[in-house]
């Protein structure tokens, strides 16, 4: 489908994340863009609410744990699983910004772009791709004649 290599998509994701001034808010916007096309669950709604309210960011680990319980049951439904993975990352980032130690891995946010990209590959919906590209702020380069 796409000829963007794993290494270049990883580098793009890292660069994209490291440019963010408000990473939790940004991650919430990416999750919201995906959920507009794929739907929500109570866990996704909680992640969106938390991302929009810095006063709730200290609950990031709690949110991560809640979402992880749902994501484990979605592994056979790839698009839903990827949506849950984005919500998990919102929780991780919020905890890293406002929660107590120990923090999640420092590179958790690097995964947001690559997961969103993979979601568009799985779903093949131009509207979803446009929403995600807008929320992310950029899109990885593909070779001529290919599309994500």
DSSP file (Angstrom, degrees, kcal/mol; ACC not computed):
  #  RESIDUE AA STRUCTURE BP1 BP2  ACC     N-H-->O    O-->H-N    N-H-->O    O-->H-N    TCO  KAPPA ALPHA  PHI   PSI    X-CA   Y-CA   Z-CA
    1    1 A X              0   0    0      0, 0.0   146,-1.0     0, 0.0     2,-0.4   0.000 360.0 360.0 360.0 -53.7    0.0    0.0    0.0
    2    2 A X        -     0   0    0    146,-0.2   146,-0.1   144,-0.1   140,-0.0  -0.927 360.0-152.3-124.1 150.7    2.6    2.5    1.0
    3    3 A X        +     0   0    0     -2,-0.4     2,-0.6   140,-0.1   145,-0.1   0.094  54.4 125.9-108.4  23.9    6.3    2.4    0.4
    4    4 A X        -     0   0    0    139,-0.1    -2,-0.1   136,-0.1   138,-0.1  -0.735  59.9-130.9 -79.4 121.4    7.2    4.5    3.4
    5    5 A X     >  -     0   0    0     -2,-0.6     4,-2.4     1,-0.1     5,-0.2  -0.276  13.6-113.7 -74.6 159.7    9.8    2.3    5.3
    6    6 A X  H  > S+     0   0    0      1,-0.2     4,-2.1     2,-0.2     5,-0.2   0.876 115.7  51.7 -59.9 -39.9    9.6    1.5    9.0
    7    7 A X  H  > S+     0   0    0      1,-0.2     4,-2.3     2,-0.2    -1,-0.2   0.928 111.8  44.7 -65.6 -45.0   12.8    3.5    9.7
    8    8 A X  H  > S+     0   0    0      1,-0.2     4,-2.4     2,-0.2    -2,-0.2   0.865 112.6  51.3 -69.8 -34.2   11.6    6.7    7.9
    9    9 A X  H  X S+     0   0    0     -4,-2.4     4,-2.4     2,-0.2    -1,-0.2   0.882 110.6  49.9 -68.8 -36.6    8.1    6.5    9.5
   10   10 A X  H  X S+     0   0    0     -4,-2.1     4,-2.3    -5,-0.2    -2,-0.2   0.927 111.9  47.3 -65.0 -45.1    9.8    6.1   13.0
   11   11 A X  H  X S+     0   0    0     -4,-2.3     4,-2.6     1,-0.2     5,-0.2   0.901 111.8  50.7 -63.7 -40.9   12.0    9.2   12.3
   12   12 A X  H  X S+     0   0    0     -4,-2.4     4,-2.9     1,-0.2    -1,-0.2   0.931 110.1  50.3 -61.6 -45.5    9.0   11.1   11.0
   13   13 A X  H  X S+     0   0    0     -4,-2.4     4,-2.3     2,-0.2   100,-0.2   0.893 111.8  47.4 -61.0 -41.4    7.0   10.2   14.2
   14   14 A X  H  X S+     0   0    0     -4,-2.3     4,-2.6     2,-0.2    -1,-0.2   0.951 114.3  45.9 -64.2 -49.5    9.9   11.3   16.5
   15   15 A X  H  X S+     0   0    0     -4,-2.6     4,-0.9     1,-0.2    -2,-0.2   0.906 112.7  51.4 -60.1 -43.4   10.4   14.6   14.6
   16   16 A X  H >< S+     0   0    0     -4,-2.9     3,-0.7    -5,-0.2     4,-0.3   0.932 112.9  44.7 -59.8 -48.2    6.6   15.3   14.6
   17   17 A X  H >< S+     0   0    0     -4,-2.3     3,-1.8     1,-0.2    -2,-0.2   0.910 108.1  56.5 -64.8 -43.5    6.3   14.7   18.3
   18   18 A X  H 3< S+     0   0    0     -4,-2.6    -1,-0.2     1,-0.3    -2,-0.2   0.669 100.8  59.6 -68.2 -15.0    9.3   16.7   19.3
   19   19 A X  T << S+     0   0    0     -4,-0.9     2,-0.3    -3,-0.7    -1,-0.3   0.568  81.5 110.3 -84.0  -9.5    7.9   19.8   17.5
   20   20 A X    <   -     0   0    0     -3,-1.8     3,-0.4    -4,-0.3     4,-0.1  -0.503  47.8-169.6 -77.8 129.2    4.8   19.8   19.7
   21   21 A X  S    S+     0   0    0     -2,-0.3     2,-0.4     1,-0.3    -1,-0.2   0.817  92.3  28.0 -79.5 -34.3    4.5   22.7   22.2
   22   22 A X  S  > S+     0   0    0      1,-0.1     4,-2.7     2,-0.1    -1,-0.3  -0.716  73.7 175.5-126.6  78.0    1.5   21.0   23.9
   23   23 A X  H  > S+     0   0    0     -3,-0.4     4,-2.5    -2,-0.4     5,-0.2   0.818  77.0  49.6 -61.9 -34.3    2.0   17.3   23.3
   24   24 A X  H  > S+     0   0    0      2,-0.2     4,-2.2     1,-0.2    -1,-0.2   0.945 113.9  45.3 -70.2 -45.6   -1.0   16.0   25.4
   25   25 A X  H  > S+     0   0    0      2,-0.2     4,-1.9     1,-0.2    -2,-0.2   0.924 114.4  49.8 -60.8 -44.8   -3.4   18.4   23.7
   26   26 A X  H  X S+     0   0    0     -4,-2.7     4,-2.1     1,-0.2    -2,-0.2   0.925 109.4  50.5 -60.0 -47.0   -2.0   17.5   20.3
   27   27 A X  H  X S+     0   0    0     -4,-2.5     4,-2.5     1,-0.2    -1,-0.2   0.886 109.2  52.6 -60.6 -38.4   -2.3   13.8   21.0
   28   28 A X  H  X S+     0   0    0     -4,-2.2     4,-2.6     1,-0.2    -1,-0.2   0.874 107.4  51.6 -63.4 -37.3   -5.9   14.4   22.0
   29   29 A X  H  X S+     0   0    0     -4,-1.9     4,-2.3     2,-0.2    -2,-0.2   0.875 109.7  49.2 -67.8 -36.9   -6.6   16.2   18.8
   30   30 A X  H  X S+     0   0    0     -4,-2.1     4,-2.1     2,-0.2    -2,-0.2   0.931 112.2  48.5 -66.3 -45.0   -5.1   13.3   16.8
   31   31 A X  H  X S+     0   0    0     -4,-2.5     4,-2.7     1,-0.2    -2,-0.2   0.912 111.3  50.5 -60.3 -42.9   -7.3   10.8   18.8
   32   32 A X  H  X S+     0   0    0     -4,-2.6     4,-1.8     2,-0.2    -1,-0.2   0.913 107.7  52.9 -62.7 -42.6  -10.4   13.0   18.2
   33   33 A X  H  X S+     0   0    0     -4,-2.3     4,-0.7     1,-0.2    -1,-0.2   0.906 113.0  44.6 -59.3 -41.8   -9.7   13.1   14.4
   34   34 A X  H >X S+     0   0    0     -4,-2.1     4,-2.1     1,-0.2     3,-0.9   0.906 111.2  52.7 -68.9 -41.4   -9.5    9.3   14.3
   35   35 A X  H 3X S+     0   0    0     -4,-2.7     4,-2.6     1,-0.2    -1,-0.2   0.767  96.4  67.3 -70.2 -24.2  -12.6    8.9   16.5
   36   36 A X  H 3< S+     0   0    0     -4,-1.8    -1,-0.2     1,-0.2    -2,-0.2   0.846 114.0  31.0 -62.4 -31.7  -14.7   11.1   14.2
   37   37 A X  H << S+     0   0    0     -3,-0.9    -2,-0.2    -4,-0.7    -1,-0.2   0.789 130.2  35.5 -92.3 -32.7  -14.4    8.5   11.6
   38   38 A X  H  < S-     0   0    0     -4,-2.1    -3,-0.2     1,-0.2    -2,-0.2   0.564 104.9-120.3-104.2 -10.0  -14.1    5.3   13.7
   39   39 A X     <  -     0   0    0     -4,-2.6     2,-0.3    -5,-0.2    -1,-0.2  -0.214  24.9 -96.2  94.0 172.1  -16.5    6.1   16.6
   40   40 A X        -     0   0    0     -4,-0.1     2,-0.3    -2,-0.1    -8,-0.0  -0.782  18.8-158.9-126.4 169.6  -15.9    6.3   20.3
   41   41 A X     >  -     0   0    0     -2,-0.3     4,-2.8     1,-0.0     5,-0.2  -0.833  46.0 -94.6-132.8 170.7  -16.2    4.2   23.4
   42   42 A X  H  > S+     0   0    0     -2,-0.3     4,-2.1     1,-0.2     5,-0.1   0.873 128.0  51.6 -57.7 -34.6  -16.4    5.4   27.0
   43   43 A X  H  > S+     0   0    0      2,-0.2     4,-2.0     1,-0.2    -1,-0.2   0.901 110.3  46.9 -69.2 -40.5  -12.6    5.0   27.3
   44   44 A X  H  > S+     0   0    0      2,-0.2     4,-2.5     1,-0.2    -2,-0.2   0.924 111.9  51.1 -66.0 -44.0  -12.0    7.1   24.2
   45   45 A X  H  X S+     0   0    0     -4,-2.8     4,-2.5     1,-0.2    -2,-0.2   0.903 109.4  50.8 -58.8 -41.4  -14.4    9.7   25.4
   46   46 A X  H  X S+     0   0    0     -4,-2.1     4,-2.5    -5,-0.2    -1,-0.2   0.892 110.0  49.9 -64.1 -39.4  -12.5    9.8   28.8
   47   47 A X  H  X S+     0   0    0     -4,-2.0     4,-2.5     2,-0.2    -2,-0.2   0.903 111.3  48.4 -65.6 -41.3   -9.2   10.2   27.0
   48   48 A X  H  X S+     0   0    0     -4,-2.5     4,-1.4     2,-0.2    -2,-0.2   0.919 112.6  48.3 -64.7 -43.2  -10.5   13.0   24.9
   49   49 A X  H  < S+     0   0    0     -4,-2.5     4,-0.5     1,-0.2    -2,-0.2   0.923 113.4  47.2 -62.3 -45.1  -11.9   14.8   28.0
   50   50 A X  H >< S+     0   0    0     -4,-2.5     3,-1.5     1,-0.2     6,-0.3   0.912 108.1  54.7 -65.1 -42.5   -8.7   14.4   29.9
   51   51 A X  H 3< S+     0   0    0     -4,-2.5    -1,-0.2     1,-0.3    -2,-0.2   0.828 107.8  51.3 -61.0 -31.3   -6.5   15.6   27.0
   52   52 A X  T 3< S+     0   0    0     -4,-1.4     2,-0.5     1,-0.2    -1,-0.3   0.551 106.9  58.5 -82.5  -8.1   -8.6   18.8   26.8
   53   53 A X    X   -     0   0    0     -3,-1.5     3,-2.7    -4,-0.5     4,-0.4  -0.858  60.5-166.3-130.5  97.6   -8.2   19.5   30.6
   54   54 A X  G >  S+     0   0    0     -2,-0.5     3,-1.1     1,-0.3     4,-0.3   0.762  88.3  68.9 -53.7 -26.0   -4.7   19.9   32.0
   55   55 A X  G 3  S+     0   0    0      1,-0.2    -1,-0.3     2,-0.1     3,-0.3   0.733 101.2  48.0 -65.0 -20.3   -6.2   19.7   35.5
   56   56 A X  G X  S+     0   0    0     -3,-2.7     3,-2.4    -6,-0.3    -1,-0.2   0.515  82.3  95.2 -95.6  -6.6   -6.9   16.0   34.7
   57   57 A X  G X  S+     0   0    0     -3,-1.1     3,-1.8    -4,-0.4    41,-0.3   0.778  71.4  69.1 -60.8 -26.9   -3.5   15.1   33.3
   58   58 A X  G 3  S+     0   0    0     -4,-0.3     3,-0.4     1,-0.3    -1,-0.3   0.658  92.1  62.8 -66.1 -12.1   -2.3   13.8   36.7
   59   59 A X  G <>  +     0   0    0     -3,-2.4     4,-2.4     1,-0.2    -1,-0.3   0.172  69.8 113.7 -93.3  16.2   -4.8   10.9   36.1
   60   60 A X  H <> S+     0   0    0     -3,-1.8     4,-2.8     1,-0.2    -1,-0.2   0.875  73.3  49.3 -58.3 -42.5   -2.9    9.8   33.0
   61   61 A X  H  > S+     0   0    0     -3,-0.4     4,-2.6     2,-0.2    -1,-0.2   0.908 110.7  51.3 -66.4 -39.9   -1.8    6.4   34.4
   62   62 A X  H  > S+     0   0    0      2,-0.2     4,-2.1     1,-0.2    -2,-0.2   0.921 112.3  46.3 -61.0 -44.0   -5.3    5.6   35.6
   63   63 A X  H  X S+     0   0    0     -4,-2.4     4,-2.9     2,-0.2     5,-0.3   0.926 110.3  53.3 -64.4 -44.6   -6.6    6.4   32.1
   64   64 A X  H  X S+     0   0    0     -4,-2.8     4,-2.9     1,-0.2    -2,-0.2   0.940 109.7  48.3 -55.1 -48.4   -3.9    4.4   30.5
   65   65 A X  H  X S+     0   0    0     -4,-2.6     4,-1.6     1,-0.2    -1,-0.2   0.898 112.0  49.7 -60.5 -41.1   -4.8    1.4   32.7
   66   66 A X  H  X S+     0   0    0     -4,-2.1     4,-1.1     1,-0.2    -1,-0.2   0.932 114.3  43.6 -63.8 -46.4   -8.5    1.8   31.8
   67   67 A X  H  X S+     0   0    0     -4,-2.9     4,-2.8     1,-0.2     3,-0.4   0.897 108.3  59.0 -66.8 -40.1   -7.9    2.0   28.1
   68   68 A X  H  X S+     0   0    0     -4,-2.9     4,-2.0    -5,-0.3    -1,-0.2   0.875  99.6  57.8 -59.1 -37.9   -5.4   -0.9   28.2
   69   69 A X  H  < S+     0   0    0     -4,-1.6     4,-0.5     1,-0.2    -1,-0.2   0.894 113.0  39.9 -59.0 -39.9   -8.1   -3.2   29.6
   70   70 A X  H >< S+     0   0    0     -4,-1.1     3,-0.8    -3,-0.4    -2,-0.2   0.866 111.2  56.9 -76.2 -37.3  -10.3   -2.5   26.6
   71   71 A X  H >< S+     0   0    0     -4,-2.8     3,-1.6     1,-0.2     4,-0.3   0.833  96.5  63.5 -67.3 -30.5   -7.4   -2.5   24.0
   72   72 A X  G >< S+     0   0    0     -4,-2.0     3,-0.6     1,-0.3    -1,-0.2   0.820 103.3  49.4 -63.3 -29.1   -6.4   -6.1   25.0
   73   73 A X  G <  S+     0   0    0     -3,-0.8    -1,-0.3    -4,-0.5     3,-0.2   0.423 105.0  60.0 -87.0   1.5   -9.8   -7.3   23.8
   74   74 A X  G X   +     0   0    0     -3,-1.6     3,-2.2    -4,-0.2     7,-0.5   0.324  64.3 110.1-111.3   7.4   -9.5   -5.5   20.5
   75   75 A X  T <  S+     0   0    0     -3,-0.6    -1,-0.1     1,-0.3    -2,-0.1   0.759  78.4  54.1 -60.4 -25.0   -6.4   -7.0   19.0
   76   76 A X  T 3  S+     0   0    0     -3,-0.2     2,-0.7     1,-0.2    -1,-0.3   0.565 101.0  63.7 -85.3  -7.2   -8.3   -8.9   16.3
   77   77 A X  S <> S-     0   0    0     -3,-2.2     4,-2.7     1,-0.2     5,-0.2  -0.859  74.3-169.1-114.2  92.0  -10.0   -5.7   15.2
   78   78 A X  H  > S+     0   0    0     -2,-0.7     4,-2.6     1,-0.2     5,-0.2   0.869  78.8  47.6 -58.4 -48.2   -7.0   -3.7   13.9
   79   79 A X  H  > S+     0   0    0      1,-0.2     4,-2.0     2,-0.2    -1,-0.2   0.925 115.3  46.0 -61.7 -44.3   -8.6   -0.3   13.4
   80   80 A X  H  > S+     0   0    0      1,-0.2     4,-2.4     2,-0.2    -1,-0.2   0.908 112.1  52.1 -63.7 -41.2  -10.2   -0.4   16.8
   81   81 A X  H  X S+     0   0    0     -4,-2.7     4,-2.2    -7,-0.5    -2,-0.2   0.910 109.2  49.2 -62.0 -42.6   -7.0   -1.6   18.4
   82   82 A X  H  X S+     0   0    0     -4,-2.6     4,-2.0     2,-0.2    -1,-0.2   0.875 109.0  53.1 -65.7 -36.8   -5.0    1.3   16.9
   83   83 A X  H  X S+     0   0    0     -4,-2.0     4,-1.9    -5,-0.2    -2,-0.2   0.924 109.8  48.0 -62.7 -44.2   -7.6    3.8   18.1
   84   84 A X  H  X S+     0   0    0     -4,-2.4     4,-2.7     1,-0.2    -2,-0.2   0.878 107.4  56.5 -62.9 -37.5   -7.2    2.4   21.6
   85   85 A X  H  X S+     0   0    0     -4,-2.2     4,-2.0     1,-0.2    -1,-0.2   0.903 105.7  50.7 -62.3 -39.4   -3.4    2.6   21.2
   86   86 A X  H  X S+     0   0    0     -4,-2.0     4,-1.7     2,-0.2    -1,-0.2   0.918 110.5  49.3 -62.0 -41.8   -3.8    6.3   20.5
   87   87 A X  H  X S+     0   0    0     -4,-1.9     4,-1.9     1,-0.2    -2,-0.2   0.891 108.0  53.9 -64.7 -39.2   -5.9    6.7   23.6
   88   88 A X  H  X S+     0   0    0     -4,-2.7     4,-2.5     1,-0.2    -1,-0.2   0.908 106.8  52.4 -59.3 -41.3   -3.3    4.8   25.6
   89   89 A X  H  X S+     0   0    0     -4,-2.0     4,-2.8     2,-0.2     5,-0.2   0.853 103.6  56.3 -66.3 -34.6   -0.6    7.2   24.4
   90   90 A X  H  X S+     0   0    0     -4,-1.7     4,-2.5     2,-0.2    -1,-0.2   0.939 109.9  46.9 -58.8 -45.9   -2.8   10.2   25.5
   91   91 A X  H  X S+     0   0    0     -4,-1.9     4,-2.5     2,-0.2    -2,-0.2   0.915 112.2  49.4 -62.0 -44.2   -2.7    8.7   29.0
   92   92 A X  H  X S+     0   0    0     -4,-2.5     4,-2.5     2,-0.2    12,-0.4   0.934 112.9  46.4 -61.6 -46.6    1.0    8.1   28.9
   93   93 A X  H  X S+     0   0    0     -4,-2.8     4,-1.8     2,-0.2    -2,-0.2   0.911 112.1  50.3 -64.7 -42.1    1.8   11.6   27.8
   94   94 A X  H  X>S+     0   0    0     -4,-2.5     4,-2.7    -5,-0.2     5,-0.5   0.929 111.8  48.3 -61.5 -44.6   -0.5   13.1   30.3
   95   95 A X  H  X5S+     0   0    0     -4,-2.5     4,-2.6     1,-0.2    -2,-0.2   0.920 109.5  52.6 -62.2 -42.9    1.1   11.1   33.1
   96   96 A X  H  <5S+     0   0    0     -4,-2.5    -1,-0.2     1,-0.2    -2,-0.2   0.834 115.1  42.1 -63.0 -31.4    4.6   12.0   31.9
   97   97 A X  H  <5S+     0   0    0     -4,-1.8    -2,-0.2    -5,-0.2    -1,-0.2   0.893 137.8   5.7 -80.2 -41.7    3.7   15.7   32.1
   98   98 A X  H  <5S+     0   0    0     -4,-2.7    -3,-0.2   -41,-0.3    -2,-0.2   0.540 104.1  93.2-125.4 -10.1    1.7   15.8   35.3
   99   99 A X  S  <<S-     0   0    0     -4,-2.6   -40,-0.1    -5,-0.5   -41,-0.1  -0.355  74.5 -97.7 -89.4 168.7    1.8   12.5   37.1
  100  100 A X        -     0   0    0    -42,-0.3    -1,-0.1     1,-0.1     2,-0.1  -0.297  61.1 -50.5 -75.8 165.6    4.2   11.2   39.7
  101  101 A X  S    S+     0   0    0      2,-0.1    -1,-0.1    -2,-0.0     2,-0.1  -0.441 102.1  65.5 -69.8 152.7    7.2    9.0   39.0
  102  102 A X  S    S-     0   0    0     -2,-0.1     2,-0.2     1,-0.1    -2,-0.1   0.496  74.6-161.3 -80.6 149.7    7.8    6.5   37.6
  103  103 A X        -     0   0    0      1,-0.1     3,-0.1    -2,-0.1    -1,-0.1  -0.509  21.6-103.4 -89.1 161.5    7.0    8.0   34.2
  104  104 A X        -     0   0    0    -12,-0.4    -1,-0.1     1,-0.2     4,-0.0  -0.256  65.4 -57.0 -71.4 170.9    6.2    6.0   31.0
  105  105 A X    >   -     0   0    0      1,-0.2     3,-1.7     2,-0.1     4,-0.2  -0.219  48.7-128.5 -52.8 137.0    8.9    5.7   28.4
  106  106 A X  T 3  S+     0   0    0      1,-0.3     3,-0.4     2,-0.1    -1,-0.2   0.708 105.7  54.7 -64.4 -20.6   10.1    9.1   27.2
  107  107 A X  T >  S+     0   0    0      1,-0.2     3,-1.3     2,-0.1     4,-0.4   0.225  70.6 110.1-100.1  15.0    9.6    8.1   23.5
  108  108 A X  G X  S+     0   0    0     -3,-1.7     3,-1.7     1,-0.3     4,-0.2   0.896  75.5  56.8 -55.5 -41.8    5.9    7.1   23.9
  109  109 A X  G >  S+     0   0    0     -3,-0.4     3,-1.3     1,-0.3     4,-0.5   0.699  88.8  74.3 -66.2 -19.6    4.8   10.2   21.9
  110  110 A X  G <> S+     0   0    0     -3,-1.3     4,-0.7     1,-0.2    -1,-0.3   0.732  90.2  61.3 -64.1 -20.3    7.0    9.2   18.9
  111  111 A X  H <> S+     0   0    0     -3,-1.7     4,-2.6    -4,-0.4     5,-0.3   0.643  81.3  82.0 -81.9 -16.0    4.4    6.5   18.2
  112  112 A X  H <> S+     0   0    0     -3,-1.3     4,-2.5    -4,-0.2     5,-0.2   0.946  94.2  42.6 -59.7 -53.7    1.4    8.8   17.6
  113  113 A X  H  > S+     0   0    0     -4,-0.5     4,-2.8  -100,-0.2    -1,-0.2   0.947 115.9  48.0 -58.6 -51.4    2.2    9.7   14.0
  114  114 A X  H  X S+     0   0    0     -4,-0.7     4,-2.5     1,-0.2    -1,-0.2   0.873 112.9  48.5 -60.0 -36.9    3.1    6.1   13.0
  115  115 A X  H  X S+     0   0    0     -4,-2.6     4,-2.2     2,-0.2    -1,-0.2   0.923 112.5  48.3 -69.0 -42.0    0.0    4.7   14.6
  116  116 A X  H  X S+     0   0    0     -4,-2.5     4,-1.6    -5,-0.3    -2,-0.2   0.908 112.3  49.9 -62.1 -41.0   -2.2    7.3   12.9
  117  117 A X  H  X S+     0   0    0     -4,-2.8     4,-1.7    -5,-0.2     3,-0.2   0.937 110.3  49.3 -61.8 -47.2   -0.5    6.5    9.6
  118  118 A X  H  X S+     0   0    0     -4,-2.5     4,-2.5     1,-0.2    -1,-0.2   0.867 105.6  59.0 -61.2 -36.0   -1.0    2.8   10.0
  119  119 A X  H  X S+     0   0    0     -4,-2.2     4,-2.6     1,-0.2     5,-0.3   0.903 105.3  48.4 -59.8 -41.8   -4.7    3.5   10.8
  120  120 A X  H  X S+     0   0    0     -4,-1.6     4,-2.3    -3,-0.2     5,-0.3   0.854 109.8  52.7 -69.1 -32.5   -5.1    5.2    7.5
  121  121 A X  H  < S+     0   0    0     -4,-1.7    -2,-0.2     2,-0.2    -1,-0.2   0.916 114.1  43.1 -65.4 -42.2   -3.4    2.2    5.7
  122  122 A X  H  < S+     0   0    0     -4,-2.5    -2,-0.2     1,-0.2    -1,-0.2   0.905 122.3  36.3 -69.2 -43.0   -5.8   -0.2    7.5
  123  123 A X  H  < S-     0   0    0     -4,-2.6    -2,-0.2    -5,-0.2    -3,-0.2   0.812  83.6-154.5 -86.8 -31.6   -9.0    1.8    7.0
  124  124 A X     <  +     0   0    0     -4,-2.3     2,-0.5    -5,-0.3    -3,-0.1   0.939  40.1 145.2  55.4  51.9   -8.4    3.3    3.5
  125  125 A X     >  -     0   0    0     -5,-0.3     4,-2.5     1,-0.1    -1,-0.2  -0.965  42.0-157.1-122.7 113.6  -10.6    6.3    4.0
  126  126 A X  H  > S+     0   0    0     -2,-0.5     4,-2.5     1,-0.2     5,-0.2   0.838  95.6  54.8 -59.7 -33.1   -9.6    9.6    2.4
  127  127 A X  H  > S+     0   0    0      2,-0.2     4,-2.5     1,-0.2    -1,-0.2   0.930 109.1  47.4 -65.5 -44.2  -11.6   11.6    4.9
  128  128 A X  H  > S+     0   0    0      1,-0.2     4,-2.8     2,-0.2     5,-0.2   0.927 111.6  51.0 -61.2 -44.8   -9.9    9.9    7.8
  129  129 A X  H  X S+     0   0    0     -4,-2.5     4,-2.8     1,-0.2     5,-0.2   0.921 110.8  48.3 -59.9 -44.0   -6.5   10.5    6.2
  130  130 A X  H  X S+     0   0    0     -4,-2.5     4,-2.2     2,-0.2    -1,-0.2   0.919 112.6  48.4 -63.2 -43.7   -7.3   14.2    5.7
  131  131 A X  H  X S+     0   0    0     -4,-2.5     4,-2.4     2,-0.2    -2,-0.2   0.931 114.7  45.1 -62.0 -45.6   -8.5   14.6    9.3
  132  132 A X  H  X S+     0   0    0     -4,-2.8     4,-3.0     2,-0.2     5,-0.3   0.909 111.1  52.0 -67.5 -41.6   -5.4   12.8   10.7
  133  133 A X  H  X S+     0   0    0     -4,-2.8     4,-2.1    -5,-0.2     5,-0.3   0.908 112.4  47.4 -60.2 -40.8   -3.0   14.8    8.5
  134  134 A X  H  < S+     0   0    0     -4,-2.2    -2,-0.2    -5,-0.2    -1,-0.2   0.924 114.7  44.9 -66.2 -45.0   -4.6   18.0    9.6
  135  135 A X  H  < S+     0   0    0     -4,-2.4    -2,-0.2     1,-0.2  -105,-0.2   0.887 115.0  48.1 -67.5 -39.0   -4.5   17.0   13.3
  136  136 A X  H  < S-     0   0    0     -4,-3.0    -1,-0.2    -5,-0.2    -2,-0.2   0.876 102.3-133.2 -69.4 -37.1   -0.9   15.7   13.1
  137  137 A X  S  < S+     0   0    0     -4,-2.1     2,-0.3    -5,-0.3    -3,-0.1   0.255  77.0  28.5  98.9 -11.8    0.4   18.8   11.3
  138  138 A X        -     0   0    0     -5,-0.3     2,-0.3    -6,-0.2    -2,-0.1  -0.965  67.5-136.7-163.9 172.9    2.2   16.9    8.6
  139  139 A X        -     0   0    0     -2,-0.3     3,-0.1    -3,-0.1   -26,-0.0  -0.988  32.7-100.7-138.0 144.6    2.2   13.6    6.8
  140  140 A X        -     0   0    0     -2,-0.3     2,-0.3     1,-0.1     8,-0.1  -0.316  42.6-106.7 -66.4 150.7    5.1   11.3    5.9
  141  141 A X        -     0   0    0   -133,-0.1     2,-0.3     1,-0.0    -1,-0.1  -0.581  36.3-164.9 -78.6 136.8    6.4   11.5    2.4
  142  142 A X        -     0   0    0     -2,-0.3     2,-0.1     4,-0.1     3,-0.1  -0.767  29.1 -94.0-114.1 164.5    5.6    8.6    0.1
  143  143 A X    >   -     0   0    0     -2,-0.3     3,-1.8     1,-0.1  -140,-0.1  -0.449  59.8 -78.9 -73.2 152.9    7.1    7.6   -3.2
  144  144 A X  T 3  S+     0   0    0      1,-0.3    -1,-0.1    -2,-0.1     3,-0.1  -0.210 118.0  22.4 -53.3 137.0    5.3    8.9   -6.3
  145  145 A X  T 3  S+     0   0    0      1,-0.3     2,-0.3    -3,-0.1    -1,-0.3   0.488 103.3 102.2  85.7   2.5    2.3    7.0   -7.2
  146  146 A X    <   -     0   0    0     -3,-1.8     2,-0.3  -143,-0.0    -1,-0.3  -0.817  49.2-164.1-116.2 159.5    1.7    5.6   -3.7
  147  147 A X              0   0    0   -146,-1.0    -4,-0.0    -2,-0.3    -3,-0.0  -0.986 360.0 360.0-138.5 149.6   -0.8    6.6   -1.0
  148  148 A X              0   0    0     -2,-0.3   -24,-0.2    -8,-0.1  -146,-0.2   0.514 360.0 360.0 -66.7 360.0   -0.9    5.8    2.7
